[in-house]
Amino acid sequence: MFDGGMEMFFRMRNFPTHLIGSLSKHKIYYKNRPVFHPSILLQTNGIDNLPGSGVCSASAVLNSQSTSLLLRQVNTIGIIGGRSSLSTLSFLEKVVQSSSNDGEDSLPFVVCNDPILNKELLFFERSYFPYHNTKNARTQFDSTPVVESLRQKRDFLEQAGARCIVMPCHISHAWHDEISHGSSVNFLHVGECVAKELKEAKLKPLEAGSNLRIGILATDATLGAGFYQEKLRSQGFEVVLPDKATMEHTVVPALEALERKDMEGARNLLRIALQVLIVRAVNTIILASDDMLELLPRDDPLLKRCIDPMDALARSAIKWAQSTDKVHKRS
């Protein structure tokens, strides 16, 4: 039922395992030791209960456990991994750090990360050319298997006890409607989360008499999907995108330089792309790319003009979980 190579984190109580994911406010790490711990890691290689194989499928893991062992908390967050395991762990760390106070445990969560899906999403993102030629790019890539895989992971998280699901992956949101259709739980959208936060910030236009402008810098695939533009415009913002020349001569070359490990070259090109948007009087720039965000040092002045939309998604998930928990305790 589920794709091979899937990795799952379950956050639950008193569950013995030999593969343990340990989380703190400062780092995430794993240890091999047979102890009880609130966070565990299950891993399968896609072989479904073959005799003598010693492994089982994700669905079999769920079916073999009594319902009392599944996550029962009403504020459990389910996380579908994205284009890389590192970006998924980075998002998880945002949730853990922001929801943990004074050494207390963070919110209950379950994470599903599939390396095969990671590669498919990465392939789609990197093969999405030419810029703005959305129809051509999508006809060259059959998204059906990817959407089906994402829907299976959604189903798995719901069965595991998740009451709210998030996808810390920009390009996965190109199919958010298809993936969330029929879901029995809350399914947050990163575009809606960041647009709502910007609306609540009550920003003022930088130029008198002009609309409030928000810039977006991302890969061709994310920009072509158009969901950030749609959600921002629905909140009344004017959206400013890099033009074709900026994409062809700065953004795309920056990502190519990054693949060659030319960090300085990629960093300089990214700075140029950001400056191009800034001179167009944008209030802030949504930097919707994990690769681009990692290029600039934390103290870079340009980075202070940018927003990581995954921060907004994490905050929205935490707010949902905390408010749901309060309502449950009062009832």
Backbone as numpy.savetxt, mean C-alpha at the origin, in Angstrom:
# Nx Ny Nz CAx CAy CAz Cx Cy Cz
-6.40 -22.77 -4.28 -7.22 -21.56 -4.28 -6.37 -20.31 -4.28
-5.31 -20.34 -3.49 -4.45 -19.17 -3.40 -3.13 -19.42 -4.11
-2.52 -18.33 -4.60 -1.27 -18.44 -5.35 -0.13 -18.91 -4.46
0.87 -19.52 -5.07 2.04 -19.98 -4.34 2.90 -18.84 -3.88
3.76 -19.13 -2.94 4.68 -18.11 -2.44 4.03 -17.12 -1.51
2.81 -17.38 -1.08 2.10 -16.41 -0.26 2.64 -16.43 1.17
2.79 -15.24 1.73 3.22 -15.12 3.10 2.13 -14.39 3.88
1.78 -14.90 5.06 0.74 -14.28 5.84 1.23 -13.99 7.25
0.88 -12.80 7.74 1.06 -12.50 9.14 -0.31 -12.61 9.79
-0.39 -13.28 10.93 -1.61 -13.26 11.73 -1.26 -12.59 13.04
-2.07 -11.63 13.44 -1.89 -11.05 14.76 -2.97 -11.63 15.65
-2.60 -12.54 16.54 -3.56 -13.18 17.42 -2.87 -13.52 18.74
-3.60 -14.10 19.64 -3.09 -14.39 20.98 -2.79 -15.87 21.16
-1.67 -16.15 21.87 -1.35 -17.51 22.30 -1.38 -18.54 21.18
-0.64 -18.25 20.12 -0.58 -19.20 19.00 0.86 -19.65 18.84
1.15 -20.97 19.04 2.53 -21.43 18.97 2.99 -21.59 17.52
4.22 -21.26 17.26 4.76 -21.41 15.91 6.28 -21.39 15.96
6.89 -21.88 14.90 8.34 -21.84 14.81 8.82 -20.66 13.98
7.91 -20.03 13.28 8.25 -18.85 12.49 7.50 -17.67 13.07
8.23 -16.75 13.66 7.58 -15.68 14.41 7.99 -14.33 13.86
6.99 -13.46 13.64 7.28 -12.09 13.23 7.18 -11.21 14.45
8.27 -10.61 14.85 8.27 -9.76 16.03 8.25 -8.31 15.61
7.37 -7.53 16.23 7.19 -6.14 15.85 7.42 -5.23 17.04
8.07 -4.11 16.79 8.22 -3.09 17.80 8.02 -1.74 17.14
8.07 -0.66 17.90 7.88 0.67 17.33 9.05 1.08 16.46
10.17 0.39 16.59 11.37 0.85 15.90 11.83 -0.06 14.79
11.45 -1.34 14.81 11.92 -2.22 13.75 11.04 -3.47 13.68
11.16 -4.15 12.57 10.44 -5.40 12.36 11.47 -6.48 12.09
11.39 -7.60 12.77 12.36 -8.65 12.54 11.72 -10.00 12.82
12.40 -11.05 12.37 11.86 -12.40 12.52 12.88 -13.29 13.22
12.35 -14.25 13.96 13.21 -15.20 14.66 12.62 -16.59 14.51
13.48 -17.59 14.54 13.04 -18.98 14.55 13.14 -19.49 15.98
12.02 -19.56 16.65 12.02 -20.12 18.00 10.61 -20.53 18.38
10.45 -21.70 19.02 9.12 -22.22 19.35 8.56 -21.60 20.61
7.95 -20.41 20.49 7.36 -19.73 21.64 6.00 -19.21 21.24
5.24 -18.76 22.24 3.97 -18.12 22.00 4.23 -16.64 21.76
3.56 -16.07 20.78 3.78 -14.67 20.47 2.56 -14.13 19.75
2.20 -12.88 19.95 0.98 -12.36 19.33 1.06 -12.19 17.83
2.24 -12.23 17.23 2.35 -12.10 15.78 3.05 -13.32 15.21
2.47 -13.96 14.20 3.11 -15.12 13.63 3.16 -15.02 12.12
4.04 -15.76 11.50 4.20 -15.80 10.06 3.98 -17.21 9.56
3.06 -17.36 8.61 2.85 -18.63 7.95 3.31 -18.47 6.51
3.92 -19.48 5.96 4.44 -19.37 4.60 4.17 -20.66 3.84
3.66 -20.54 2.60 3.41 -21.71 1.79 4.12 -21.55 0.46
4.33 -22.65 -0.23 4.98 -22.59 -1.54 4.04 -23.00 -2.66
2.73 -23.04 -2.34 1.74 -23.31 -3.38 1.43 -24.78 -3.59
2.11 -25.70 -2.87 1.82 -27.12 -2.99 0.68 -27.46 -2.04
-0.42 -27.91 -2.56 -1.61 -28.11 -1.74 -1.66 -29.48 -1.09
-1.13 -29.59 0.13 -1.27 -30.79 0.95 -0.79 -32.07 0.26
0.35 -31.99 -0.42 0.89 -33.18 -1.04 1.41 -34.13 0.03
1.20 -35.43 -0.11 1.66 -36.39 0.91 3.16 -36.29 1.11
3.57 -36.11 2.34 4.99 -36.07 2.65 5.64 -34.75 2.34
4.87 -33.77 1.84 5.50 -32.50 1.46 5.78 -31.63 2.66
4.97 -31.79 3.72 5.18 -30.99 4.92 4.69 -29.57 4.78
3.97 -29.26 3.71 3.43 -27.91 3.54 1.97 -28.01 3.17
1.26 -26.89 3.29 -0.15 -26.88 2.91 -0.49 -25.52 2.35
-1.64 -25.43 1.68 -2.05 -24.17 1.08 -2.60 -23.24 2.14
-2.74 -21.96 1.77 -3.27 -20.98 2.71 -4.70 -21.32 3.10
-5.49 -21.79 2.12 -6.88 -22.13 2.43 -6.93 -23.31 3.39
-6.01 -24.24 3.25 -5.98 -25.39 4.13 -5.61 -24.98 5.54
-4.72 -23.99 5.65 -4.34 -23.49 6.97 -5.57 -22.95 7.68
-6.37 -22.17 6.95 -7.57 -21.61 7.56 -8.56 -22.70 7.94
-8.78 -23.65 7.03 -9.77 -24.68 7.27 -9.36 -25.61 8.40
-8.05 -25.74 8.63 -7.58 -26.66 9.65 -7.63 -26.08 11.05
-7.80 -24.75 11.14 -7.83 -24.11 12.45 -9.28 -23.93 12.91
-9.51 -24.11 14.18 -10.84 -23.85 14.70 -11.09 -22.35 14.65
-12.35 -21.96 14.55 -12.66 -20.54 14.42 -12.21 -19.74 15.63
-12.03 -20.40 16.77 -11.60 -19.69 17.97 -10.17 -19.18 17.85
-9.42 -19.73 16.90 -8.04 -19.31 16.74 -7.89 -18.17 15.74
-8.94 -17.89 14.96 -8.85 -16.79 14.01 -9.00 -15.47 14.73
-8.60 -14.41 14.06 -8.70 -13.08 14.66 -10.16 -12.73 14.89
-10.51 -12.43 16.14 -11.91 -12.16 16.48 -12.14 -10.69 16.83
-11.08 -9.88 16.91 -11.26 -8.49 17.28 -12.01 -7.72 16.19
-12.93 -6.89 16.59 -13.77 -6.17 15.62 -13.00 -5.08 14.88
-11.81 -4.74 15.38 -11.04 -3.67 14.74 -9.79 -4.20 14.03
-9.85 -5.44 13.57 -8.70 -6.04 12.88 -8.53 -5.45 11.48
-7.30 -5.06 11.17 -6.97 -4.50 9.86 -6.34 -5.58 8.99
-6.81 -5.71 7.76 -6.23 -6.63 6.80 -5.43 -5.87 5.77
-4.23 -6.35 5.47 -3.33 -5.65 4.55 -2.94 -6.56 3.40
-3.24 -6.13 2.17 -2.83 -6.87 0.98 -1.52 -6.28 0.48
-0.48 -7.11 0.43 0.83 -6.65 0.00 0.83 -6.14 -1.43
1.81 -5.28 -1.75 1.86 -4.65 -3.05 3.00 -5.10 -3.94
3.67 -4.14 -4.57 4.68 -4.45 -5.58 5.99 -4.93 -5.00
6.18 -4.85 -3.70 7.38 -5.39 -3.08 7.10 -5.71 -1.61
7.82 -6.69 -1.09 7.66 -7.04 0.32 8.14 -5.91 1.22
9.18 -5.20 0.78 9.72 -4.11 1.60 8.72 -2.97 1.74
8.02 -2.63 0.66 7.04 -1.55 0.75 5.87 -1.97 1.64
5.53 -3.25 1.61 4.47 -3.75 2.48 4.88 -3.67 3.94
6.12 -4.08 4.23 6.63 -3.99 5.60 6.77 -2.54 6.06
7.12 -1.66 5.13 7.22 -0.24 5.46 5.87 0.30 5.90
4.83 -0.09 5.19 3.48 0.35 5.58 3.10 -0.24 6.93
3.40 -1.51 7.12 3.08 -2.16 8.38 3.77 -1.44 9.54
4.99 -1.02 9.31 5.71 -0.30 10.36 5.06 1.05 10.65
4.52 1.70 9.63 3.78 2.96 9.86 2.62 2.71 10.80
1.88 1.63 10.55 0.72 1.30 11.37 1.15 0.98 12.80
2.20 0.19 12.93 2.67 -0.22 14.26 3.18 0.98 15.05
4.01 1.80 14.43 4.58 2.95 15.13 3.51 3.96 15.52
2.56 4.19 14.64 1.56 5.22 14.90 0.46 4.76 15.85
0.26 3.46 15.98 -0.82 2.96 16.84 -0.32 2.43 18.17
1.00 2.37 18.36 1.56 1.89 19.62 1.88 3.07 20.51
1.45 3.01 21.74 1.71 4.08 22.69 2.29 3.52 23.98
3.39 4.15 24.40 4.01 3.78 25.69 4.29 2.29 25.79
4.78 1.71 24.73 5.17 0.31 24.76 4.03 -0.67 24.60
2.79 -0.17 24.45 1.65 -1.07 24.30 1.64 -1.67 22.89
0.97 -2.83 22.76 0.84 -3.46 21.46 0.07 -2.57 20.50
0.36 -2.73 19.21 -0.37 -1.98 18.20 -1.72 -2.66 17.96
-2.41 -2.19 16.94 -3.72 -2.74 16.60 -3.60 -4.16 16.05
-4.68 -4.95 16.14 -4.64 -6.30 15.55 -4.62 -6.20 14.03
-3.86 -7.05 13.39 -3.76 -6.99 11.93 -3.42 -8.37 11.37
-3.69 -8.52 10.10 -3.27 -9.70 9.35 -2.80 -9.20 7.99
-1.63 -9.69 7.55 -1.02 -9.24 6.31 -0.86 -10.42 5.35
-1.19 -10.21 4.10 -1.03 -11.22 3.07 -0.11 -10.67 1.98
1.04 -11.30 1.82 2.02 -10.82 0.84 2.42 -11.97 -0.07
2.26 -11.78 -1.38 2.52 -12.81 -2.37 3.63 -12.35 -3.31
4.82 -12.96 -3.26 5.94 -12.55 -4.12 5.62 -12.65 -5.61
4.77 -13.61 -5.99 4.40 -13.73 -7.40 3.58 -12.52 -7.83
2.64 -12.12 -6.99 1.85 -10.93 -7.28 2.74 -9.69 -7.29
3.71 -9.64 -6.36 4.66 -8.51 -6.35 5.29 -8.32 -7.72
5.75 -9.42 -8.29 6.44 -9.36 -9.59 5.50 -8.95 -10.71
4.26 -9.43 -10.66 3.29 -9.08 -11.70 2.96 -7.59 -11.66
2.79 -7.05 -10.47 2.50 -5.62 -10.32 3.69 -4.78 -10.78
4.88 -5.23 -10.42 6.09 -4.51 -10.82 6.26 -4.54 -12.33
5.97 -5.67 -12.94 6.07 -5.79 -14.40 5.10 -4.84 -15.08
3.86 -4.80 -14.58 2.86 -3.91 -15.17 3.31 -2.46 -15.06
3.81 -2.09 -13.89 4.21 -0.71 -13.66 5.37 -0.29 -14.57
6.33 -1.18 -14.74 7.52 -0.83 -15.52 7.33 -0.97 -17.03
6.29 -1.66 -17.43 6.05 -1.84 -18.87 4.95 -0.91 -19.39
4.52 0.00 -18.54 3.41 0.89 -18.91 3.94 2.09 -19.69
4.00 1.96 -20.99 4.46 3.03 -21.88 3.59 3.03 -23.13
3.48 4.13 -23.86 4.04 5.44 -23.56 3.17 6.24 -22.60
3.69 7.34 -22.12 2.99 8.19 -21.18 1.69 8.72 -21.77
0.63 8.66 -20.97 -0.72 9.10 -21.32 -1.41 8.23 -22.35
-0.72 7.17 -22.86 -1.37 6.31 -23.84 -2.03 5.15 -23.09
-3.03 5.47 -22.29 -3.64 4.51 -21.38 -4.23 3.31 -22.12
-4.99 3.57 -23.16 -5.66 2.49 -23.88 -4.66 1.50 -24.44
-3.58 2.00 -25.04 -2.57 1.13 -25.64 -1.89 0.28 -24.58
-1.54 0.92 -23.45 -0.83 0.20 -22.39 -1.68 -0.91 -21.79
-2.95 -0.65 -21.58 -3.80 -1.63 -20.92 -4.15 -2.79 -21.82
-4.21 -2.55 -23.14 -4.51 -3.66 -24.03 -3.33 -4.61 -24.14
-2.13 -4.16 -23.79 -0.96 -5.01 -23.86 -0.78 -5.83 -22.59
-1.54 -5.54 -21.56 -1.40 -6.25 -20.29 -2.76 -6.77 -19.86
-2.87 -8.07 -19.73 -4.12 -8.68 -19.28 -4.14 -8.64 -17.75
-4.97 -7.77 -17.21 -5.02 -7.59 -15.76 -5.89 -8.62 -15.05
-6.57 -9.46 -15.81 -7.50 -10.42 -15.20 -6.85 -11.30 -14.12
-5.67 -11.92 -14.40 -5.06 -12.75 -13.36 -4.66 -11.95 -12.12
-4.21 -10.71 -12.31 -3.81 -9.88 -11.18 -5.02 -9.53 -10.33
-6.10 -9.12 -10.97 -7.32 -8.77 -10.24 -7.85 -9.98 -9.49
-7.85 -11.13 -10.13 -8.32 -12.35 -9.47 -7.45 -12.70 -8.26
-6.14 -12.53 -8.42 -5.22 -12.81 -7.31 -5.49 -11.86 -6.15
-5.70 -10.60 -6.45 -5.98 -9.61 -5.40 -7.32 -9.90 -4.72
-8.30 -10.33 -5.48 -9.59 -10.68 -4.90 -9.48 -11.91 -3.98
-8.64 -12.87 -4.37 -8.42 -14.03 -3.52 -7.79 -13.63 -2.20
-6.88 -12.71 -2.25 -6.24 -12.25 -1.02 -7.22 -11.48 -0.16
-8.09 -10.72 -0.80 -9.16 -10.05 -0.04 -10.04 -11.07 0.66
-10.44 -12.13 -0.06 -11.26 -13.18 0.54 -10.54 -13.85 1.71
-9.25 -14.10 1.52 -8.46 -14.74 2.57 -8.44 -13.88 3.84
-8.21 -12.58 3.66 -8.16 -11.69 4.82 -9.50 -11.62 5.53
-10.59 -11.61 4.77 -11.91 -11.59 5.38 -12.14 -12.87 6.19
-11.73 -14.02 5.62 -11.87 -15.28 6.35 -11.00 -15.31 7.60
-9.87 -14.62 7.55 -8.96 -14.59 8.70 -9.44 -13.67 9.80
-10.46 -12.85 9.52 -11.02 -12.00 10.56 -10.86 -10.51 10.34
-10.28 -10.09 9.22 -10.11 -8.66 8.96 -11.47 -8.00 8.79
-11.64 -6.83 9.41 -12.89 -6.08 9.30 -12.70 -4.81 8.47
-11.47 -4.52 8.14 -11.14 -3.37 7.28 -9.90 -3.74 6.48
-9.94 -3.54 5.17 -8.83 -3.95 4.30 -8.21 -2.76 3.61
-6.88 -2.78 3.52 -6.14 -1.74 2.83 -5.13 -2.38 1.88
-4.76 -1.63 0.84 -3.74 -2.08 -0.10 -2.65 -1.00 -0.17
-1.54 -1.17 0.54 -0.46 -0.18 0.48 0.35 -0.29 -0.80
-0.34 -0.12 -1.92 0.28 -0.24 -3.23 -0.47 0.68 -4.19
0.25 1.61 -4.79 -0.41 2.58 -5.67 -1.10 1.90 -6.83
-0.36 1.07 -7.56 -0.91 0.53 -8.80 -2.06 -0.45 -8.57
-2.10 -1.10 -7.41 -3.23 -2.00 -7.12 -4.55 -1.25 -7.12
-4.49 0.04 -6.81 -5.72 0.83 -6.76 -6.30 1.11 -8.15
-5.57 0.77 -9.19 -6.12 0.88 -10.54 -7.32 -0.05 -10.69
-7.37 -1.11 -9.86 -8.46 -2.09 -9.92 -9.23 -2.13 -8.59
-9.20 -1.04 -7.85 -9.83 -1.03 -6.53 -11.30 -1.41 -6.60
-12.03 -0.88 -7.57 -13.46 -1.16 -7.67 -13.72 -2.64 -7.88
-12.94 -3.26 -8.78 -13.13 -4.69 -9.05 -12.77 -5.54 -7.84
-11.71 -5.16 -7.15 -11.23 -5.95 -6.01 -12.19 -5.84 -4.82
-12.70 -4.63 -4.58 -13.55 -4.40 -3.41 -15.01 -4.79 -3.66
-15.39 -4.99 -4.92 -16.78 -5.31 -5.23 -17.22 -6.60 -4.52
-18.30 -6.50 -3.78 -18.82 -7.66 -3.07 -18.18 -7.91 -1.72
-17.24 -7.05 -1.31 -16.58 -7.25 -0.02 -17.56 -7.03 1.12
-17.43 -7.82 2.15 -18.32 -7.73 3.30 -17.78 -6.80 4.39
-16.61 -6.20 4.15 -15.98 -5.35 5.16 -15.60 -4.00 4.54
-15.15 -3.07 5.38 -14.66 -1.79 4.89 -13.43 -2.02 4.02
-13.32 -1.24 2.94 -12.18 -1.39 2.03 -11.71 0.02 1.67
-10.68 0.49 2.36 -10.23 1.87 2.18 -9.53 2.08 0.84
-9.63 3.31 0.33 -9.00 3.69 -0.94 -7.97 4.78 -0.63
-6.73 4.58 -1.03 -5.67 5.53 -0.70 -5.95 6.92 -1.26
-6.55 6.98 -2.47 -6.87 8.28 -3.06 -7.89 9.04 -2.25
-8.91 8.34 -1.76 -9.93 8.97 -0.94 -9.34 9.45 0.39
-8.44 8.65 0.95 -7.84 9.00 2.24 -7.01 10.27 2.15
-6.16 10.38 1.13 -5.31 11.56 1.01 -6.12 12.78 0.60
-7.12 12.61 -0.25 -7.95 13.74 -0.66 -8.74 14.28 0.53
-9.23 13.39 1.38 -9.98 13.80 2.55 -9.10 14.57 3.52
-7.88 14.09 3.74 -6.97 14.79 4.64 -6.62 16.17 4.13
-6.38 16.28 2.83 -6.07 17.59 2.24 -7.25 18.54 2.37
-8.47 18.03 2.19 -9.66 18.85 2.35 -9.79 19.35 3.77
-9.54 18.47 4.73 -9.65 18.84 6.14 -8.56 19.81 6.57
-7.45 19.85 5.82 -6.34 20.76 6.17 -6.67 22.21 5.87
-7.72 22.46 5.09 -8.17 23.82 4.76 -7.03 24.68 4.22
-6.35 24.16 3.21 -5.25 24.89 2.58 -5.77 26.10 1.82
-4.89 27.08 1.62 -5.22 28.28 0.86 -4.41 28.29 -0.44
-5.02 28.76 -1.54 -4.28 28.84 -2.81 -3.04 29.72 -2.68
-1.97 29.35 -3.36 -0.74 30.14 -3.31 -0.85 31.42 -4.12
-1.74 31.43 -5.09 -1.97 32.62 -5.91 -3.40 33.11 -5.71
-3.53 34.39 -5.44 -4.86 34.96 -5.20 -5.77 34.75 -6.40
-6.99 34.32 -6.13 -7.96 34.15 -7.19 -7.85 32.84 -7.95
-6.86 32.02 -7.63 -6.69 30.75 -8.33 -7.28 29.60 -7.52
-7.44 28.47 -8.15 -7.91 27.28 -7.45 -6.80 26.70 -6.59
-7.19 25.87 -5.64 -6.19 25.20 -4.81 -5.62 24.04 -5.62
-4.32 24.10 -5.90 -3.70 23.14 -6.80 -2.89 22.09 -6.04
-3.08 20.85 -6.43 -2.33 19.73 -5.87 -1.59 19.03 -7.01
-0.29 18.89 -6.86 0.50 18.20 -7.87 0.58 16.71 -7.58
0.78 15.94 -8.62 0.97 14.49 -8.46 2.19 14.09 -9.26
3.11 13.39 -8.62 4.27 12.85 -9.31 4.30 11.35 -9.03
4.29 10.57 -10.10 4.22 9.11 -9.96 4.70 8.47 -11.24
4.61 7.17 -11.30 4.99 6.44 -12.50 3.90 6.62 -13.57
4.24 6.25 -14.80 3.27 6.29 -15.89 2.02 5.49 -15.54
2.20 4.32 -14.96 1.07 3.44 -14.67 0.12 4.06 -13.66
0.65 4.64 -12.60 -0.20 5.25 -11.58 -0.92 6.48 -12.13
-0.20 7.32 -12.86 -0.84 8.49 -13.45 -1.89 8.08 -14.48
-1.58 7.06 -15.27 -2.51 6.60 -16.29 -3.78 6.01 -15.71
-3.68 5.40 -14.53 -4.86 4.83 -13.88 -5.86 5.92 -13.50
-5.34 7.09 -13.12 -6.19 8.26 -12.90 -6.97 8.34 -11.61
-6.77 7.41 -10.68 -7.60 7.42 -9.47 -7.26 8.55 -8.52
-5.98 8.97 -8.45 -5.64 10.11 -7.59 -6.31 11.37 -8.14
-6.24 11.57 -9.45 -6.86 12.74 -10.07 -8.36 12.76 -9.79
-9.01 11.62 -9.95 -10.46 11.53 -9.74 -10.84 11.88 -8.31
-10.14 11.31 -7.33 -10.49 11.55 -5.93 -10.20 12.99 -5.51
-9.12 13.56 -6.02 -8.81 14.95 -5.68 -9.82 15.92 -6.29
-10.17 15.69 -7.54 -11.14 16.58 -8.19 -12.51 16.49 -7.55
-12.84 15.32 -7.03 -14.14 15.16 -6.36 -14.22 16.00 -5.09
-13.06 16.38 -4.55 -12.99 17.24 -3.37 -12.78 18.71 -3.73
-12.81 19.01 -5.03 -12.71 20.40 -5.47 -11.32 20.91 -5.75
-10.31 20.03 -5.77 -8.94 20.47 -6.04 -8.67 20.52 -7.54
-7.79 21.43 -7.92 -7.26 21.44 -9.28 -6.01 20.57 -9.28
-5.96 19.60 -10.17 -4.85 18.65 -10.20 -3.83 19.07 -11.25
-2.56 19.10 -10.84 -1.47 19.47 -11.75 -0.57 18.25 -11.95
-0.45 17.80 -13.19 0.39 16.66 -13.51 1.63 17.09 -14.28
2.70 16.33 -14.21 3.87 16.63 -15.04 3.50 16.46 -16.51
4.00 17.37 -17.36 3.70 17.25 -18.78 4.54 16.15 -19.41
4.29 15.89 -20.67 4.97 14.79 -21.36 6.48 14.97 -21.36
6.95 16.21 -21.58 8.39 16.48 -21.61 9.03 16.19 -20.26
8.34 16.58 -19.18 8.88 16.33 -17.84 8.98 14.84 -17.57
7.95 14.10 -17.97 7.98 12.65 -17.77 9.10 12.01 -18.58
9.21 12.40 -19.83 10.18 11.76 -20.72 11.62 12.12 -20.40
11.83 13.35 -19.90 13.22 13.82 -19.71 13.69 13.86 -18.27
12.77 13.69 -17.33 13.20 13.69 -15.92 12.70 12.48 -15.13
11.37 12.25 -15.13 10.81 11.19 -14.28 11.24 9.81 -14.75
10.99 9.50 -16.02 11.36 8.18 -16.54 12.87 7.96 -16.46
13.70 8.93 -16.87 15.15 8.75 -16.72 15.59 8.60 -15.26
14.88 9.25 -14.34 15.22 9.12 -12.92 15.02 7.69 -12.45
13.90 7.09 -12.86 13.63 5.71 -12.47 14.60 4.74 -13.15
14.99 5.05 -14.39 15.97 4.22 -15.08 17.33 4.32 -14.41
17.69 5.52 -13.97 18.95 5.71 -13.25 18.94 4.95 -11.93
17.78 4.93 -11.29 17.65 4.19 -10.03 17.87 2.71 -10.25
17.35 2.17 -11.34 17.56 0.75 -11.65 19.03 0.45 -11.89
19.78 1.44 -12.43 21.22 1.26 -12.67 22.03 1.52 -11.41
21.37 1.83 -10.32 22.02 2.16 -9.04 22.75 3.50 -9.10
22.37 4.34 -10.05 22.92 5.70 -10.13 22.06 6.59 -9.25
22.29 6.53 -7.96 21.44 7.22 -7.01 21.51 8.74 -7.15
22.71 9.25 -7.35 22.87 10.70 -7.46 22.17 11.24 -8.71
22.33 10.52 -9.83 21.67 10.93 -11.06 20.16 10.89 -10.93
19.64 9.83 -10.32 18.20 9.71 -10.12 17.69 10.80 -9.20
18.44 11.10 -8.16 18.05 12.13 -7.19 17.98 13.51 -7.85
18.97 13.83 -8.66 18.99 15.14 -9.32 17.83 15.29 -10.30
17.53 14.24 -11.05 16.42 14.29 -12.00 15.08 14.43 -11.28
14.94 13.74 -10.17 13.71 13.85 -9.40 13.53 15.27 -8.87
14.60 15.87 -8.42 14.52 17.25 -7.91 14.04 18.21 -9.01
14.51 17.99 -10.22 14.08 18.83 -11.34 12.58 18.66 -11.58
12.10 17.42 -11.57 10.68 17.15 -11.79 9.81 17.81 -10.71
10.27 17.77 -9.47 9.52 18.40 -8.39 9.50 19.91 -8.54
10.62 20.48 -8.94 10.71 21.93 -9.13 9.76 22.38 -10.23
9.64 21.59 -11.28 8.73 21.93 -12.38 7.29 22.05 -11.88
6.89 21.16 -10.99 5.54 21.24 -10.44 5.40 22.41 -9.47
6.42 22.66 -8.68 6.36 23.72 -7.67 6.19 25.09 -8.33
6.88 25.33 -9.44 6.77 26.65 -10.10 5.38 26.85 -10.71
4.58 25.80 -10.77 3.21 25.92 -11.27 2.23 26.19 -10.12
2.78 26.65 -9.00 1.99 27.11 -7.85 1.13 26.03 -7.22
1.67 24.84 -7.06 0.94 23.79 -6.35 1.17 23.96 -4.85
0.13 23.70 -4.06 0.27 23.79 -2.61 1.14 22.67 -2.07
0.93 21.50 -2.61 1.71 20.34 -2.18 1.74 19.33 -3.32
2.64 18.37 -3.22 2.79 17.35 -4.26 2.59 15.98 -3.64
1.68 15.22 -4.23 1.52 13.82 -3.81 2.59 13.02 -4.53
3.53 12.52 -3.78 4.63 11.73 -4.35 4.22 10.26 -4.26
3.53 9.79 -5.28 2.92 8.47 -5.25 3.82 7.42 -5.88
5.01 7.28 -5.30 5.97 6.28 -5.76 6.92 5.96 -4.63
6.96 4.69 -4.25 7.87 4.27 -3.18 9.32 4.53 -3.58
9.65 4.27 -4.85 11.03 4.47 -5.31 11.43 5.93 -5.21
10.55 6.83 -5.63 10.88 8.26 -5.59 11.01 8.76 -4.16
10.15 8.29 -3.28 10.19 8.74 -1.89 11.51 8.37 -1.22
12.06 7.22 -1.61 13.30 6.75 -0.98 14.53 7.47 -1.52
14.38 8.19 -2.63 15.54 8.84 -3.23 16.03 10.04 -2.44
15.10 10.84 -1.94 15.48 12.09 -1.28 15.73 11.87 0.21
16.76 12.53 0.77 17.01 12.43 2.21 15.86 13.06 2.99
15.67 12.61 4.22 14.54 13.06 5.02 14.53 14.57 5.24
15.72 15.19 5.25 15.78 16.63 5.53 15.80 17.47 4.26
15.55 16.87 3.12 15.54 17.62 1.86 14.36 18.59 1.84
14.60 19.89 1.58 13.51 20.88 1.56 12.41 20.53 0.58
12.76 19.92 -0.55 11.75 19.55 -1.54 10.81 18.48 -1.00
11.34 17.58 -0.19 10.52 16.52 0.35 9.46 17.08 1.30
9.76 18.22 1.90 8.80 18.84 2.81 7.59 19.40 2.07
7.71 19.53 0.76 6.58 19.98 -0.06 5.75 18.80 -0.56
6.15 17.61 -0.18 5.51 16.40 -0.70 4.72 15.65 0.37
3.80 14.84 -0.09 3.00 13.98 0.77 3.18 12.53 0.34
3.38 11.66 1.31 3.37 10.22 1.05 1.94 9.75 1.28
1.21 9.40 0.22 -0.19 9.01 0.40 -0.38 7.79 1.30
0.65 6.96 1.42 0.53 5.79 2.29 0.46 6.20 3.76
0.98 7.37 4.10 0.81 7.88 5.45 -0.67 8.15 5.73
-1.34 8.73 4.75 -2.77 9.01 4.90 -3.57 7.71 5.01
-3.18 6.71 4.23 -3.88 5.41 4.28 -3.69 4.77 5.65
-2.46 4.82 6.17 -2.19 4.25 7.49 -2.98 4.98 8.58
-3.00 6.31 8.52 -3.74 7.08 9.52 -5.24 6.77 9.46
-5.76 6.63 8.25 -7.18 6.34 8.10 -7.52 4.95 8.66
-6.63 3.98 8.42 -6.85 2.63 8.94 -6.81 2.63 10.46
-5.86 3.36 11.02 -5.74 3.44 12.48 -6.96 4.14 13.08
-7.39 5.23 12.45 -8.57 5.95 12.94 -9.80 5.05 12.92
-9.96 4.30 11.82 -11.08 3.36 11.75 -11.01 2.34 12.88
-9.83 1.74 13.08 -9.66 0.69 14.08 -9.92 1.21 15.49
-9.40 2.38 15.78 -9.57 2.94 17.12 -11.02 3.33 17.40
-11.67 3.93 16.42 -13.07 4.32 16.61 -13.98 3.10 16.70
-13.68 2.08 15.89 -14.47 0.84 15.94 -14.33 0.16 17.29
-13.11 0.17 17.82 -12.86 -0.45 19.13 -13.62 0.29 20.23
-13.65 1.63 20.16 -14.35 2.41 21.17 -15.84 2.12 21.14
-16.40 2.07 19.94 -17.84 1.79 19.80 -18.14 0.40 20.35
-17.28 -0.58 20.06 -17.50 -1.95 20.53 -17.44 -2.02 22.06
-16.52 -1.28 22.67 -16.40 -1.32 24.13 -17.58 -0.67 24.82
-18.18 0.32 24.15 -19.35 1.00 24.73 -20.62 0.16 24.61
-20.65 -0.71 23.62 -21.86 -1.51 23.38 -21.94 -2.74 24.31
